[in-house]
């Protein structure tokens, strides 16, 4: 596990919970969106109502991200197993990549990788 994202109508109380109760480090915050860093460097992202980054398919609850060595290879393997992928592949300039999918339980998850050791 390396990432967890949640879209919520109760953005302010959720941010306060993660920051003040769980004492997670605020890595980034802007109106309606916050990123928290866990002690092991995993990330928790909170999307408020209508935030443009919130994926429209984040409707089944929090979305967990599973770390893989390579997102594109893992996607091909999961598709061969009949897994449905959602939206487009996401990535950042530093080599971090992710792709969301619907698992057999009907919930949305993601695979995520990078950035590569030593930089992009």
Buried (B, 14 or more C-beta within 10 A) or exposed (E): EBBBBBBBEEBEEBBEEBBEEEEBEEBEEEEBBBBBBBEEEBBBBBBBEEBEEBBEBBEEEBBBBBBBEBBEEBBEEBEEEEBEBBBEEBBEEEEBBBBBBBEEEEBBBBBBBBBEEEEE
